[in-house]
Amino acid sequence: MGSSPLLSACLSWKRMVGIFFLPFILSGFGPRFKQEENLVFGKAHPPQPRFNWSHLTPLELKNRSVGLGTESTGQGNPHFTLEGHKFLIFGGSIHYFRVPREYWRDRLLKLKACGFNTVTTYVPWNLHEPERGRFDFSGNLDLEAFVLMASEIGLWVILRPGPYICSEIDLGGLPSWLLQDPRLLLRTTNKGFIEAVEKYFDHLIPRVIPLQYRQGGPVIAVQVENEYGSFNKDKKYMPYLHKALLRRGIVELLLTSDSEKNVLSGHTKGVLATINLQKLHRNTFSQLHKVQRDKPLLIMEYWVGWFDRWGDKHHVTDAKEIEHTVSEFIKYEISFNVYMFHGGTNFGFLNGATNYGKHAGVVTSYDYDAVLTEAGDYTEKYFKLQKLFGSFSAIPLPQVPKLTPKAAYPPVRPSLFLPLWDALAYLNEPVRSHQPVNMENLPINNGSGQSYGLVLYEKSICSGGRLCAHARDMAQVFLDETMIGILNENNQNLHIPELRVCRYLRILVENQGRVNFSWQIQNERKGITGSVSINNSSLEGFTIYSLEMKMSFFERLRSATWRPVPDSHPGPAFYRGTLRAGPSPKDTFLSLLNWNYGFVFINGRNLGRYWNIGPQKTLYLPGAWLHPEDNEVILFEKMVSGSDIESTDKPML
């Protein structure tokens, strides 16, 4: 993330420019480098441009033929064109799968009213093909509806369909069932991986074809994969994907997206190279110039914030710095995409993770300190950018939509609880196996294994000793119903006390999010990934329960015999209460400050993970997901019960 600050205008820029840029100017690339010389070295700004693209919107532009293109005449800087007209991309990222469908229009209208002309979104393969061969483009995953809504509002669209997308989601958006075969090499031309990509593209790309610009749709560009320069395992892979998109009928501008230092290794011939960055510095474009020198500049991801991880700090960035950098982009006619305009939420088990020596899951909130908050509210960044865009616009910007109302509801005190051990009967039939089976290879979900949630491994033992098990990511170990310790990637051993009678050894393993970046994605199998032994003697004969926490499970759980909640209960259990939202439900934030670690389900919907190590202290609850009056709240608390579930009209991140 670190990068050099902009150089001060007080430096002797004439001397530096003369030395640094002379070779390029002599090579005939003067105009382009003049642009960056001024930008990086603080020279006087060019005359402030004023833009009027009112005739270049999806609603107005009816006669179409050439789409988004690039032009370099040798006079002035290379630039984008749209239907032959000079055009700058003012993009903002919104991920439809992180925003309740009921709020798509609100977020897109706010993007338009701020002064942006383009929305960009990733397309998550793991959500659209949750089981091998079963595709889902419905409800909150209705990509076509989101794109068409953007068009209706007057926004262009840049699609980023992967297959790998990073995006801080589980396995970078790749389906976990790809991990079943250890010989399958992700993000390469490995036969197994390519076969899976082909089948996915055969379902996805036909949906995209009619949404393209030349078909009357709003899609003006499509990204090939994502940040492959940092992975760079197979030189044939990116050209293969390029051809796979062309072969299926993608005719709009194709581009790649890489960090500024990896753009060279991620570039593909015939595809526009773009870069991702957090700050401008002297060498921002040096690697990009080795790839292309006669193309317009596009910052595909300008990071205006950052994601948070459990146990880490909450990241914030300075609004004035963001305003200044975007101002520089516009004044020097550099196209850009703000990542994120609106981050949204990692609902359910969507979150990814990092592993820089230690696994750290991404928090439930994907607020990202973005231009809009997680709940879609305005920020200082929003108003600064809106004022900035307004100063460059030759026509007034649209009216800003009203705020989404918030509420604080009466506290919820769960009245009933159900220990996990009592809930096992309401799960699907367990798997019985000679050896432990990792999550992805469990013979469930039509052979696609388990993607998310928890797995319980159960085995009767009659003696104690040194337990050894490789569990990922975090495992609670129980004798019958009493927890005796925790295993994780850095602690694979645990002492089991001597037993007088045989008891159940139970190992509850949670997938806390698969790594979403780097070569480590290849080794992200979850659950128990190997044998389990006591005193070096392997255990055999396991009963394995899959806890995917799907809505159908909670429907069955309602018929269970729930008990009154005790003053305190150690160990994993479900807690049920009622949130009374009144006749007109509104957005709120759930506060679980006296609970420890678990998940919240509202009317069967998984809001995501809470954890008292922070930084996130509240969970966003969309009013659109609440019923008028009474709503069922179920907590799955893994450690020790708390008391009330509070709500507030303001988040604590």
C-alpha positions in Angstrom: 0.0 0.0 0.0 2.9 2.3 0.7 4.0 4.7 -2.0 6.0 7.9 -2.3 4.2 11.2 -1.6 3.8 13.7 -4.5 7.0 15.7 -4.9 6.9 19.3 -3.7 6.6 22.1 -6.2 9.5 23.7 -4.3 11.9 21.2 -5.8 14.0 22.1 -8.8 11.7 20.5 -11.2 13.3 21.9 -14.3 16.5 20.1 -13.6 14.7 16.8 -12.7 12.4 16.9 -15.7 15.3 17.7 -18.0 17.3 14.7 -16.9 14.4 12.3 -16.4 12.2 13.0 -19.4 14.7 13.9 -22.1 15.1 10.4 -23.5 11.4 10.1 -23.9 10.9 13.5 -25.4 13.7 12.7 -27.9 11.9 9.5 -28.7 8.8 11.4 -29.8 6.6 10.8 -26.8 6.7 14.4 -25.6 3.0 15.1 -25.2 2.2 12.1 -23.0 5.2 12.8 -20.8 4.4 16.5 -20.6 1.1 15.5 -19.1 2.7 13.4 -16.4 5.6 15.8 -15.9 3.1 18.5 -14.9 1.0 16.1 -12.8 3.9 14.6 -10.8 6.1 17.6 -10.4 3.5 20.2 -9.5 3.7 22.5 -12.5 1.0 24.9 -13.3 -2.3 23.3 -14.1 -3.7 23.5 -17.7 -6.8 25.6 -18.2 -9.7 24.0 -16.3 -11.8 21.9 -18.6 -15.6 21.9 -18.4 -17.4 18.7 -19.6 -20.8 18.2 -21.0 -21.5 14.6 -21.6 -25.3 14.9 -21.5 -25.4 13.5 -25.0 -23.1 10.7 -24.1 -25.3 8.7 -21.8 -27.0 5.3 -22.3 -30.4 7.1 -22.4 -29.4 9.6 -25.1 -27.0 7.8 -27.3 -29.2 5.7 -29.6 -27.2 5.5 -32.8 -24.1 3.4 -31.9 -21.3 1.8 -33.9 -17.8 2.2 -32.5 -18.1 2.1 -28.7 -15.4 3.0 -26.3 -12.1 3.5 -28.1 -8.7 5.2 -27.8 -7.2 7.9 -30.0 -3.7 9.2 -30.3 -3.1 11.8 -33.0 0.4 12.9 -31.9 -1.1 16.3 -31.0 -1.9 16.5 -27.3 -2.4 13.5 -25.0 -4.0 10.1 -26.1 -7.6 10.0 -25.0 -10.7 7.8 -24.9 -13.5 8.3 -27.3 -17.1 7.2 -27.1 -18.9 7.0 -30.4 -16.1 9.2 -31.8 -16.5 11.9 -29.1 -13.7 12.6 -26.6 -14.6 11.0 -23.3 -13.2 10.6 -19.7 -14.3 7.7 -17.5 -15.4 8.9 -14.1 -16.0 5.5 -12.6 -17.1 4.3 -9.1 -17.2 0.7 -7.9 -20.4 -0.8 -6.4 -20.7 -4.6 -6.1 -24.3 -5.7 -6.6 -23.7 -8.9 -4.5 -22.7 -6.8 -1.5 -25.8 -4.5 -1.5 -29.4 -5.6 -0.9 -31.2 -5.6 -4.2 -33.8 -3.3 -2.7 -31.1 -0.6 -2.4 -29.4 -0.9 -5.8 -31.3 2.0 -7.2 -30.6 4.3 -4.3 -26.8 3.6 -4.5 -26.7 4.1 -8.3 -28.7 7.3 -8.1 -26.2 8.6 -5.5 -23.3 7.7 -7.8 -24.9 9.6 -10.7 -25.8 12.6 -8.4 -22.2 12.8 -7.2 -21.0 13.4 -10.8 -19.8 9.9 -11.9 -20.7 8.6 -15.4 -19.7 4.9 -15.0 -20.2 2.1 -12.5 -17.8 -0.8 -12.3 -18.5 -4.2 -10.7 -16.9 -7.5 -10.2 -18.8 -10.7 -11.0 -18.3 -13.5 -8.4 -18.0 -17.0 -9.9 -18.3 -18.6 -6.4 -21.7 -17.1 -5.9 -23.0 -17.6 -9.4 -22.0 -21.3 -9.5 -22.2 -22.5 -5.9 -22.3 -26.1 -7.0 -20.6 -27.5 -10.0 -23.0 -27.1 -12.9 -25.7 -25.2 -10.9 -25.9 -21.5 -11.7 -27.7 -18.8 -9.9 -28.4 -15.3 -11.4 -31.5 -14.6 -9.3 -32.4 -12.2 -6.5 -29.4 -10.4 -5.2 -27.3 -12.1 -7.9 -29.3 -10.8 -10.9 -26.4 -9.3 -12.7 -28.5 -8.3 -15.8 -31.0 -6.4 -13.7 -28.3 -4.4 -12.0 -26.6 -3.5 -15.3 -29.9 -2.5 -16.9 -30.8 -0.4 -13.8 -27.5 1.4 -14.2 -28.4 2.1 -17.9 -31.8 3.4 -16.9 -30.2 5.8 -14.5 -27.8 7.0 -17.1 -24.6 5.2 -16.1 -22.1 3.3 -18.3 -20.8 0.0 -17.0 -17.4 -1.7 -16.9 -17.7 -5.4 -16.0 -15.0 -7.3 -14.3 -16.0 -11.0 -14.7 -12.8 -12.7 -13.6 -12.8 -15.7 -13.4 -10.7 -14.6 -10.4 -11.6 -11.2 -9.0 -9.9 -10.9 -5.5 -12.4 -8.4 -4.1 -11.6 -9.6 -0.5 -14.1 -12.4 -0.9 -13.6 -16.1 -0.2 -10.9 -17.5 -2.5 -11.0 -14.4 -4.6 -14.3 -15.3 -6.1 -13.3 -18.8 -7.2 -15.6 -21.7 -6.3 -14.3 -23.8 -3.4 -15.1 -27.0 -5.3 -12.1 -26.3 -7.5 -10.0 -27.3 -4.5 -11.3 -30.9 -4.5 -8.6 -32.1 -6.9 -5.1 -31.1 -5.6 -3.8 -31.6 -9.2 -6.0 -28.7 -10.5 -3.9 -25.5 -10.6 -5.9 -22.3 -10.2 -5.4 -19.4 -12.5 -3.5 -21.4 -15.1 -4.2 -23.3 -18.3 -4.3 -26.5 -16.3 -6.9 -28.7 -18.0 -9.2 -29.0 -15.0 -9.3 -25.3 -14.4 -9.8 -24.4 -18.0 -12.7 -26.8 -18.4 -14.4 -25.3 -15.4 -13.8 -21.7 -16.7 -15.2 -22.7 -20.1 -18.5 -24.0 -18.6 -18.8 -20.9 -16.4 -18.2 -18.5 -19.3 -20.7 -20.5 -21.4 -23.4 -19.5 -18.9 -22.1 -16.0 -18.0 -21.0 -14.4 -21.2 -24.3 -15.0 -23.2 -26.0 -12.9 -20.4 -23.4 -10.2 -21.0 -23.6 -10.1 -24.8 -26.9 -8.2 -25.1 -25.7 -5.8 -22.4 -22.8 -4.5 -24.6 -22.7 -1.0 -25.9 -23.0 -2.0 -29.6 -26.1 -4.1 -28.7 -27.8 -1.1 -27.1 -26.6 -1.8 -23.6 -24.4 0.2 -21.1 -21.4 -2.1 -21.0 -18.5 -0.1 -22.6 -15.6 -2.3 -21.4 -14.8 -5.7 -20.0 -11.8 -6.6 -17.8 -9.8 -9.7 -18.4 -9.1 -11.5 -15.1 -7.7 -9.4 -12.3 -4.3 -8.4 -11.1 -2.6 -11.4 -12.8 0.7 -9.6 -12.8 1.1 -10.4 -9.1 0.4 -14.1 -9.7 2.0 -14.6 -13.0 2.2 -18.5 -13.0 1.4 -19.2 -16.6 2.2 -17.0 -19.6 -0.5 -18.7 -21.7 -3.3 -18.0 -19.3 -4.1 -14.4 -20.0 -4.0 -14.8 -23.8 -6.3 -17.8 -23.4 -8.9 -15.8 -21.4 -8.6 -12.9 -23.9 -9.5 -15.3 -26.7 -12.2 -17.0 -24.6 -14.0 -13.7 -24.3 -13.6 -12.8 -28.0 -14.7 -16.2 -29.1 -18.0 -15.8 -27.1 -18.8 -12.5 -28.7 -17.4 -9.8 -26.4 -16.7 -6.9 -28.8 -16.3 -3.9 -26.4 -12.9 -2.6 -25.2 -10.9 -5.2 -23.2 -8.6 -4.2 -20.4 -6.4 -5.6 -17.7 -5.9 -4.2 -14.2 -2.7 -4.5 -12.2 -0.8 -2.7 -9.5 1.7 -0.2 -11.0 4.7 -2.4 -10.3 3.1 -5.6 -11.8 1.5 -4.1 -14.9 4.3 -5.4 -17.1 3.9 -9.0 -16.1 0.1 -8.8 -16.2 -0.2 -7.3 -19.6 -1.8 -9.1 -22.6 -1.2 -8.2 -26.2 -4.2 -6.5 -27.8 -5.7 -5.5 -24.4 -5.5 -2.0 -22.8 -3.4 -2.0 -19.7 -4.6 -0.1 -16.6 -3.2 0.3 -13.1 -4.3 0.3 -9.5 -2.9 2.7 -6.9 -3.5 4.5 -3.7 -1.2 7.6 -4.3 0.5 9.3 -7.1 4.3 9.5 -7.0 7.2 10.1 -9.4 7.3 6.6 -10.9 3.6 5.9 -11.0 3.5 5.3 -14.7 7.1 4.1 -15.4 6.1 0.4 -15.7 3.0 1.2 -17.7 5.0 3.0 -20.3 7.0 -0.1 -21.0 3.8 -1.8 -22.0 2.0 1.0 -23.9 2.9 4.6 -24.8 0.2 5.7 -27.1 -2.9 4.9 -25.0 -4.9 7.0 -22.6 -4.3 6.6 -18.9 -7.0 4.7 -16.8 -6.6 4.2 -13.1 -8.8 1.1 -12.8 -8.7 1.2 -9.0 -8.0 4.4 -7.1 -8.2 3.2 -3.5 -10.0 5.8 -1.5 -10.0 3.6 1.6 -9.1 0.0 2.6 -10.6 -3.1 4.1 -10.4 -4.2 7.7 -9.4 -7.5 9.2 -10.3 -9.1 12.6 -7.9 -8.1 15.3 -6.6 -5.2 13.2 -7.4 -1.5 13.2 -10.2 0.3 11.3 -8.7 2.0 8.2 -9.6 5.6 7.3 -8.2 8.0 4.7 -8.2 11.8 4.4 -11.0 13.3 2.4 -9.0 16.3 1.4 -6.2 14.0 0.0 -8.8 12.1 -2.0 -10.3 15.3 -3.4 -6.9 16.6 -4.4 -5.8 13.5 -6.2 -9.1 13.2 -8.1 -8.8 16.9 -9.0 -5.3 16.1 -10.5 -6.8 13.2 -12.5 -9.4 15.4 -14.0 -7.2 18.4 -14.8 -4.8 16.2 -16.6 -7.5 14.2 -18.3 -6.7 10.9 -16.7 -9.7 8.5 -16.5 -10.2 6.8 -13.2 -12.4 4.4 -11.1 -12.9 5.1 -7.4 -12.6 1.8 -5.5 -14.9 1.8 -3.6 -17.6 4.3 -4.2 -19.9 2.1 -2.0 -18.4 -1.0 -0.4 -21.5 -2.6 1.2 -21.3 -5.7 3.3 -19.8 -9.2 3.4 -23.1 -10.8 4.3 -23.0 -14.4 5.4 -19.7 -16.2 4.9 -18.7 -14.1 1.9 -15.5 -12.6 3.4 -12.0 -13.5 2.3 -8.8 -13.4 4.2 -5.1 -12.5 4.2 -2.2 -14.6 5.4 1.1 -12.8 5.9 2.4 -15.3 8.4 -0.9 -15.5 10.1 -4.4 -16.0 8.8 -6.6 -13.0 9.3 -10.2 -12.9 8.1 -11.8 -9.8 6.5 -14.5 -8.3 8.7 -18.2 -8.5 7.9 -18.4 -4.8 7.0 -16.9 -3.8 3.6 -17.4 -0.1 4.5 -13.9 0.5 3.1 -14.1 4.1 4.3 -15.6 4.6 0.8 -17.5 7.6 -0.7 -20.7 6.2 0.7 -20.9 4.3 4.0 -21.7 0.7 4.3 -25.3 1.7 4.8 -25.3 4.1 1.8 -25.0 7.3 3.8 -23.1 10.4 2.5 -19.6 11.2 3.8 -17.3 14.1 3.6 -15.6 12.4 0.6 -19.0 12.4 -1.2 -19.6 16.1 -0.8 -16.1 17.1 -1.6 -16.2 15.0 -4.8 -19.6 16.2 -5.7 -18.5 19.8 -5.4 -15.3 19.0 -7.4 -17.3 17.3 -10.2 -19.8 20.1 -10.3 -17.0 22.6 -10.9 -15.9 20.7 -14.0 -19.4 20.1 -15.3 -20.9 22.4 -17.9 -24.4 21.3 -16.7 -25.9 21.0 -13.2 -25.5 17.7 -11.5 -28.7 15.7 -10.6 -30.4 16.3 -7.3 -29.0 14.3 -4.4 -31.3 11.5 -3.2 -32.7 11.6 0.4 -30.9 9.7 3.1 -32.1 6.2 3.9 -33.8 6.5 7.4 -32.2 4.7 10.3 -33.7 3.6 13.6 -32.7 2.2 17.0 -35.1 -0.5 18.2 -35.8 -1.9 21.7 -33.1 -4.3 22.9 -33.6 -7.9 22.1 -33.1 -10.3 25.0 -33.0 -13.9 23.7 -35.5 -16.0 25.7 -34.7 -19.4 24.2 -31.5 -21.3 23.5 -30.5 -24.6 21.9 -27.0 -26.1 22.5 -25.3 -27.1 19.3 -25.4 -30.8 20.4 -29.2 -30.6 20.5 -29.3 -29.1 17.1 -27.3 -31.9 15.4 -30.5 -33.9 14.7 -31.8 -31.0 12.5 -28.8 -31.0 10.3 -28.6 -33.0 7.1 -27.5 -36.6 7.4 -23.9 -36.7 8.6 -21.1 -38.2 6.7 -19.4 -41.4 8.1 -15.8 -41.8 7.1 -12.8 -43.9 8.0 -10.6 -40.8 8.0 -11.5 -37.1 8.5 -12.5 -35.4 5.2 -11.8 -31.7 4.5 -14.7 -29.4 3.9 -14.4 -29.2 0.2 -14.3 -32.9 -0.3 -17.3 -33.9 1.8 -19.7 -35.9 -0.4 -22.6 -33.3 -0.2 -24.2 -30.7 -2.4 -24.3 -33.0 -5.4 -20.6 -33.8 -5.2 -19.5 -30.1 -4.8 -18.6 -30.4 -1.1 -19.1 -27.6 1.5 -18.0 -24.1 0.7 -18.6 -22.1 3.9 -19.5 -22.4 7.6 -18.4 -25.0 10.1 -17.7 -28.7 10.2 -18.1 -30.9 13.3 -15.9 -34.1 13.5 -17.0 -36.6 16.1 -15.2 -39.7 17.4 -15.5 -41.9 20.5 -12.1 -42.2 22.3 -11.2 -44.2 25.4 -7.7 -42.7 26.3 -6.0 -39.4 26.5 -2.6 -38.1 25.4 -1.2 -35.7 22.8 -3.9 -34.9 20.2 -2.5 -33.8 16.8 -4.7 -32.4 14.0 -4.2 -29.9 11.2 -7.4 -27.8 11.4 -8.2 -24.7 9.4 -9.0 -22.1 10.3 -10.0 -22.3 14.0 -11.1 -25.5 15.8 -12.7 -25.9 19.2 -12.0 -29.2 20.8 -14.5 -30.8 23.2 -14.8 -33.9 25.3 -18.5 -34.6 25.1 -19.8 -31.0 25.7 -16.8 -29.5 27.5 -14.3 -27.5 25.6 -10.7 -28.4 26.4 -8.8 -26.2 23.9 -8.4 -24.6 20.5 -6.4 -25.6 17.4 -5.4 -23.5 14.5 -2.8 -23.3 11.7 -0.1 -22.4 14.2 -1.2 -24.8 17.0 -1.8 -28.3 15.9 -1.3 -30.1 19.2 -3.4 -30.3 22.4 -3.2 -32.4 25.6 -6.2 -34.6 26.3 -6.4 -35.6 30.0 -6.5 -39.3 30.9 -10.0 -40.8 30.7 -11.7 -43.1 33.1 -14.5 -43.9 30.6 -14.9 -43.5 26.9 -16.0 -40.1 25.7 -16.8 -38.3 22.5 -14.0 -36.3 21.0 -15.6 -33.4 19.1 -13.7 -31.0 16.9 -15.7 -28.0 15.6 -13.8 -26.3 12.8 -14.7 -23.0 11.2 -13.8 -21.6 7.8 -13.0 -18.0 8.7 -12.5 -17.0 5.1 -10.2 -18.4 2.4 -7.3 -16.3 1.3 -8.3 -14.1 -1.6 -4.9 -12.9 -2.9 -1.5 -14.5 -3.8 -0.4 -18.0 -4.7 -1.8 -19.2 -1.3 -5.2 -19.6 -2.8 -4.0 -23.0 -4.1 -3.8 -24.4 -0.6 -7.0 -23.1 1.0 -8.8 -26.3 1.9 -10.7 -26.0 5.2 -11.8 -28.2 8.0 -9.4 -31.0 9.1 -6.9 -31.5 6.3 -5.2 -34.7 7.2 -5.2 -37.4 9.9 -6.1 -37.0 13.5 -3.9 -38.8 16.1 -3.5 -39.3 19.8 0.1 -40.2 20.9 1.0 -40.7 17.2 -1.8 -43.3 16.7 -4.2 -42.4 14.0 -7.9 -42.2 14.9 -10.4 -43.9 12.6 -14.2 -43.9 12.2 -15.5 -40.3 12.2 -19.0 -38.9 12.1 -18.9 -35.6 10.2 -21.6 -32.9 10.5 -21.8 -30.1 8.0 -23.0 -26.8 9.4 -23.6 -24.6 6.4 -26.2 -22.5 8.2 -28.6 -22.4 5.2 -32.1 -20.9 5.6 -33.6 -24.4 5.2 -31.7 -25.5 8.4 -33.3 -22.7 10.4 -36.7 -23.6 9.1 -36.2 -27.1 10.5 -34.7 -25.7 13.7 -38.0 -24.0 14.6 -39.5 -27.4 15.4 -36.7 -28.2 17.9 -37.3 -28.2 21.7 -35.7 -24.9 22.7 -34.9 -24.3 26.4 -35.2 -21.1 28.5 -31.9 -19.2 28.4 -29.8 -19.7 31.5 -27.8 -16.9 33.2 -24.7 -18.1 31.4 -23.9 -21.0 29.1 -20.4 -21.9 27.9 -20.0 -23.5 24.5 -21.6 -23.3 21.1 -25.4 -22.7 21.1 -28.2 -21.0 19.3 -30.1 -18.1 21.0 -33.5 -17.0 19.8 -35.3 -13.7 20.4 -37.6 -11.2 18.7 -36.7 -7.8 17.2 -39.8 -5.6 17.1 -39.4 -3.2 14.2 -42.8 -1.5 14.2 -45.0 -1.0 11.2 -42.3 0.6 9.0 -38.9 -1.1 9.4 -35.8 1.0 8.9 -32.1 0.3 8.7 -30.3 -0.3 11.9 -27.0 -1.6 13.4 -26.9 -4.5 15.8 -24.5 -4.1 18.7 -23.3 -7.3 20.4 -20.8 -5.8 22.8 -21.4 -8.4 25.6 -21.3 -11.4 23.3 -18.1 -13.0 22.2 -17.9 -14.7 18.8 -20.5 -15.9 16.4 -23.0 -15.2 13.7 -26.4 -13.3 13.5 -29.4 -14.6 11.5 -32.4 -12.4 10.9 -35.5 -14.2 9.6 -33.1 -16.9 8.4 -30.7 -14.5 6.6 -27.0 -14.6 7.7 -25.9 -11.0 8.5 -22.3 -12.2 9.1 -19.8 -12.7 11.8 -19.3 -10.7 15.0 -16.2 -11.0 17.2 -15.3 -9.1 20.3 -11.6 -8.7 19.2 -12.8 -5.9 16.8 -12.4 -3.6 15.1 -16.0 -3.9 14.0 -18.5 -3.6 16.8 -21.9 -3.4 15.0 -23.5 -5.4 12.2 -25.5 -3.6 9.5 -29.1 -4.7 9.3 -30.9 -3.5 6.2 -34.5 -2.4 6.9 -35.5 -4.0 3.6 -34.8 -7.4 5.2 -37.0 -6.8 8.2 -40.7 -7.6 8.4 -43.2 -5.1 9.9 -43.5 -5.8 13.6 -41.9 -9.0 14.8 -38.6 -10.5 13.4 -36.8 -13.6 14.4 -33.3 -13.1 15.7 -31.0 -16.1 16.1 -27.4 -15.9 17.3 -25.0 -18.7 16.9 -22.6 -18.0 19.7 -19.5 -20.2 19.8 -18.0 -19.3 23.2 -20.1 -18.0 26.0 -23.6 -16.5 26.1 -24.1 -12.7 26.4 -27.3 -10.8 27.4 -29.0 -8.2 25.3 -28.7 -7.5 21.6 -28.8 -3.7 21.3 -29.4 -1.7 18.1 -28.3 1.8 17.2 -28.8 4.2 14.3 -25.0 4.7 14.0 -22.3 2.1 13.1 -19.3 1.4 15.2 -16.5 0.1 12.9 
